[in-house]
C-alpha cells in the first residue's frame, strides 16, 4: 500500500449486510446441540469455525428450531433466553431478535458466503457510501469506502448529494427510490449529482459492484508544535487488515512519532487477534506477557474462560499516550483496544460515546447462513468491560462536513488542539480553519427521509448494532 499523508482525502470504509435463511437441502432430523470439545478461537467472528454441531435442516421451521436450540446452549445469557414458539416466525432474524437478552443487541444471522468473503477477503457489494443529514441540514456523504465505485469516481466524505438520476433529492419518493436502486446485490447504474463546498455541482455516474475494500484508509504524521503525531484511520479488523496495519505502523515508526491518533469513529470491530496485535504494537515489547483481556463464557462452558496476553511484535511504536476518535459506531474489538490499553498508558477518547459491545462470538454455520450468537464477554486488566459504551474525555460531535483527516474536521481538529493544550476546545481552535462543532455530547438535527437507506451499512455486518451518535 502506498503511504498516504493526512493531507489527502480520507478514504472511509463500510460493509453491507444481508439477513434471512438461505437455501440448502431439507432435512428431517431433530435439532440437537453438540458440546464444545475445545475453546473457540479468539475472534469476534470466524466463518471457518463451527462452535456446535448443526443439523442440516433448511426449512424455515427447521432452521428456526436450530437457532432456538443454539441460543439456549452456548449463548452468554442462555439461562435467560425467553420461551417463544420458533415455528411462528417467518424470519430467523426476527426470531433471534426476540431471543436476545438485553444488553445484547448484536447477535445476528447473515449469509455464510457473503460473510466469509467480507471477513477473509475484504469483499463487499455496493456503491460504497453512507449518508446523513449534516449540521447544516444538507444530505451529505458521511462515508465513502476506499476502493468502492464512488471512491474511484472521486466522491468524498462531506460532499452534498443534490440529485439522483437528475431527480432532486427532495422529490424522491419511496417508490422512485426503490426503482433507482433496484434489488440488493444486483448491479445498478446511478448518477449522483454532488457538490463540494462552493464548487459547481458534478455528476458522478457509477455502477454498484463487488469490490475489495481497504480497511486502513489513511495513515501518516502531523507536526504539532514540534511533536510528531501518528495518524491511522482504521475502519475494521479483517484478515486483510493485518498487513495494512503493519505498513502504517512501519511508516509512523520510521518518523519517530511519540503519540498516535487512532481514527476508530466507524470501526465496528472484526478479528480480535488483529486488534490484540495492533494494541501490542502501540505499547511495545516492554509490555510482553501483560494481560490484554480476560474472556468469560456462560456457566456451561466456564472451563474455556481464558486470559489473552500481549505478545512481542517486530514493529512497535512504544507510545505512552493514544488518542482514539469515537462515535456510536465504534464497537467491539475497536472498543477493546481503547479499553484494554487504559491500564497501561494514557488513552484519550475524542468524539461521542462508543457502542458498548463487550461481547464476542464465533460464527456457527448452517443452511448457507451463519449464526453469530454472542457467546462470551471480555474485560481489561482492571476488570472493566465496555458495557454501556466508553464515554469520551472530549465530547465532540462528528459533523462529517470535511474529510476525516482534514484539520477542519471537528474530531481531528479538537484532538490536535488537545495535544497542544491538554484541554478540550470550547468552540473553535487554531486547527479548525473553517468551523468545528462545540463539545456537545449529542447532536440535535432533523433526519432526512432517505437516511434509512445506507448502501454500505458495515455496522450491521460487524456488530449488528443500532446507530447511536
ChimeraX attribute file (.defattr): number of C-alpha atoms within 10 A of each C-alpha:
attribute: neighborCount
match mode: 1-to-1
recipient: residues
	/A:1	9
	/A:2	8
	/A:3	12
	/A:4	16
	/A:5	15
	/A:6	22
	/A:7	15
	/A:8	13
	/A:9	19
	/A:10	24
	/A:11	27
	/A:12	31
	/A:13	28
	/A:14	31
	/A:15	26
	/A:16	23
	/A:17	22
	/A:18	15
	/A:19	17
	/A:20	17
	/A:21	23
	/A:22	17
	/A:23	14
	/A:24	14
	/A:25	10
	/A:26	14
	/A:27	13
	/A:28	11
	/A:29	10
	/A:30	11
	/A:31	19
	/A:32	14
	/A:33	16
	/A:34	11
	/A:35	13
	/A:36	15
	/A:37	9
	/A:38	10
	/A:39	14
	/A:40	18
	/A:41	15
	/A:42	18
	/A:43	18
	/A:44	24
	/A:45	28
	/A:46	23
	/A:47	20
	/A:48	13
	/A:49	13
	/A:50	16
	/A:51	26
	/A:52	19
	/A:53	16
	/A:54	20
	/A:55	18
	/A:56	20
	/A:57	22
	/A:58	22
	/A:59	18
	/A:60	21
	/A:61	16
	/A:62	22
	/A:63	27
	/A:64	26
	/A:65	20
	/A:66	23
	/A:67	23
	/A:68	22
	/A:69	18
	/A:70	22
	/A:71	25
	/A:72	18
	/A:73	20
	/A:74	24
	/A:75	25
	/A:76	27
	/A:77	23
	/A:78	20
	/A:79	15
	/A:80	14
	/A:81	18
	/A:82	14
	/A:83	10
	/A:84	12
	/A:85	11
	/A:86	24
	/A:87	15
	/A:88	11
	/A:89	15
	/A:90	14
	/A:91	17
	/A:92	25
	/A:93	20
	/A:94	16
	/A:95	20
	/A:96	22
	/A:97	15
	/A:98	14
	/A:99	23
	/A:100	23
	/A:101	18
	/A:102	10
	/A:103	13
	/A:104	20
	/A:105	16
	/A:106	24
	/A:107	24
	/A:108	25
	/A:109	28
	/A:110	23
	/A:111	21
	/A:112	22
	/A:113	12
	/A:114	19
	/A:115	26
	/A:116	18
	/A:117	14
	/A:118	23
	/A:119	23
	/A:120	16
	/A:121	15
	/A:122	21
	/A:123	19
	/A:124	25
	/A:125	24
	/A:126	25
	/A:127	25
	/A:128	31
	/A:129	27
	/A:130	23
	/A:131	25
	/A:132	26
	/A:133	21
	/A:134	22
	/A:135	18
	/A:136	10
	/A:137	12
	/A:138	18
	/A:139	22
	/A:140	27
	/A:141	23
	/A:142	24
	/A:143	29
	/A:144	29
	/A:145	30
	/A:146	24
	/A:147	19
	/A:148	29
	/A:149	24
	/A:150	22
	/A:151	20
	/A:152	14
	/A:153	13
	/A:154	10
	/A:155	26
	/A:156	27
	/A:157	25
	/A:158	27
	/A:159	25
	/A:160	25
	/A:161	21
	/A:162	20
	/A:163	18
	/A:164	21
	/A:165	15
	/A:166	12
	/A:167	14
	/A:168	12
	/A:169	18
	/A:170	11
	/A:171	11
	/A:172	16
	/A:173	12
	/A:174	11
	/A:175	8
	/A:176	11
	/A:177	15
	/A:178	12
	/A:179	10
	/A:180	16
	/A:181	18
	/A:182	12
	/A:183	10
	/A:184	14
	/A:185	14
	/A:186	14
	/A:187	17
	/A:188	16
	/A:189	16
	/A:190	18
	/A:191	17
	/A:192	22
	/A:193	21
	/A:194	23
	/A:195	19
	/A:196	18
	/A:197	12
	/A:198	6
	/A:199	8
	/A:200	8
	/A:201	17
	/A:202	15
	/A:203	17
	/A:204	19
	/A:205	15
	/A:206	19
	/A:207	17
	/A:208	21
	/A:209	17
	/A:210	17
	/A:211	17
	/A:212	17
	/A:213	26
	/A:214	25
	/A:215	27
	/A:216	26
	/A:217	24
	/A:218	27
	/A:219	29
	/A:220	23
	/A:221	24
	/A:222	19
	/A:223	11
	/A:224	12
	/A:225	9
	/A:226	7
	/A:227	15
	/A:228	17
	/A:229	21
	/A:230	27
	/A:231	26
	/A:232	23
	/A:233	28
	/A:234	28
	/A:235	29
	/A:236	31
	/A:237	28
	/A:238	23
	/A:239	18
	/A:240	21
	/A:241	25
	/A:242	18
	/A:243	13
	/A:244	18
	/A:245	23
	/A:246	17
	/A:247	18
	/A:248	23
	/A:249	22
	/A:250	15
	/A:251	18
	/A:252	25
	/A:253	17
	/A:254	9
	/A:255	13
	/A:256	16
	/A:257	21
	/A:258	17
	/A:259	21
	/A:260	23
	/A:261	25
	/A:262	20
	/A:263	27
	/A:264	25
	/A:265	26
	/A:266	25
	/A:267	31
	/A:268	31
	/A:269	32
	/A:270	27
	/A:271	27
	/A:272	22
	/A:273	19
	/A:274	23
	/A:275	25
	/A:276	22
	/A:277	20
	/A:278	21
	/A:279	21
	/A:280	27
	/A:281	24
	/A:282	23
	/A:283	24
	/A:284	20
	/A:285	18
	/A:286	12
	/A:287	17
	/A:288	15
	/A:289	12
	/A:290	15
	/A:291	20
	/A:292	26
	/A:293	24
	/A:294	20
	/A:295	19
	/A:296	19
	/A:297	23
	/A:298	19
	/A:299	14
	/A:300	15
	/A:301	19
	/A:302	13
	/A:303	12
	/A:304	18
	/A:305	16
	/A:306	15
	/A:307	16
	/A:308	16
	/A:309	17
	/A:310	22
	/A:311	19
	/A:312	17
	/A:313	15
	/A:314	9
	/A:315	17
	/A:316	20
	/A:317	22
	/A:318	19
	/A:319	16
	/A:320	16
	/A:321	19
	/A:322	24
	/A:323	25
	/A:324	28
	/A:325	28
	/A:326	33
	/A:327	29
	/A:328	22
	/A:329	28
	/A:330	33
	/A:331	32
	/A:332	29
	/A:333	30
	/A:334	32
	/A:335	27
	/A:336	28
	/A:337	25
	/A:338	24
	/A:339	21
	/A:340	27
	/A:341	23
	/A:342	18
	/A:343	16
	/A:344	15
	/A:345	14
	/A:346	14
	/A:347	19
	/A:348	19
	/A:349	25
	/A:350	30
	/A:351	30
	/A:352	31
	/A:353	24
	/A:354	30
	/A:355	27
	/A:356	23
	/A:357	30
	/A:358	24
	/A:359	29
	/A:360	28
	/A:361	24
	/A:362	25
	/A:363	28
	/A:364	24
	/A:365	22
	/A:366	24
	/A:367	21
	/A:368	17
	/A:369	25
	/A:370	28
	/A:371	26
	/A:372	26
	/A:373	27
	/A:374	27
	/A:375	24
	/A:376	24
	/A:377	20
	/A:378	25
	/A:379	22
	/A:380	23
	/A:381	19
	/A:382	14
	/A:383	11
	/A:384	16
	/A:385	23
	/A:386	24
	/A:387	17
	/A:388	13
	/A:389	19
	/A:390	24
	/A:391	19
	/A:392	19
	/A:393	17
	/A:394	23
	/A:395	24
	/A:396	32
	/A:397	23
	/A:398	27
	/A:399	21
	/A:400	22
	/A:401	26
	/A:402	23
	/A:403	25
	/A:404	31
	/A:405	26
	/A:406	19
	/A:407	23
	/A:408	21
	/A:409	25
	/A:410	32
	/A:411	32
	/A:412	28
	/A:413	25
	/A:414	32
	/A:415	28
	/A:416	25
	/A:417	19
	/A:418	18
	/A:419	17
	/A:420	11
	/A:421	10
	/A:422	10
	/A:423	13
	/A:424	20
	/A:425	22
	/A:426	14
	/A:427	15
	/A:428	18
	/A:429	19
	/A:430	13
	/A:431	19
	/A:432	21
	/A:433	12
	/A:434	13
	/A:435	15
	/A:436	26
	/A:437	22
	/A:438	16
	/A:439	21
	/A:440	15
	/A:441	15
	/A:442	15
	/A:443	15
	/A:444	7
	/A:445	11
	/A:446	12
	/A:447	14
	/A:448	16
	/A:449	15
	/A:450	17
	/A:451	13
	/A:452	10
	/A:453	14
	/A:454	18
	/A:455	20
	/A:456	24
	/A:457	20
	/A:458	24
	/A:459	22
	/A:460	22
	/A:461	26
	/A:462	30
	/A:463	28
	/A:464	20
	/A:465	21
	/A:466	13
	/A:467	13
	/A:468	13
	/A:469	19
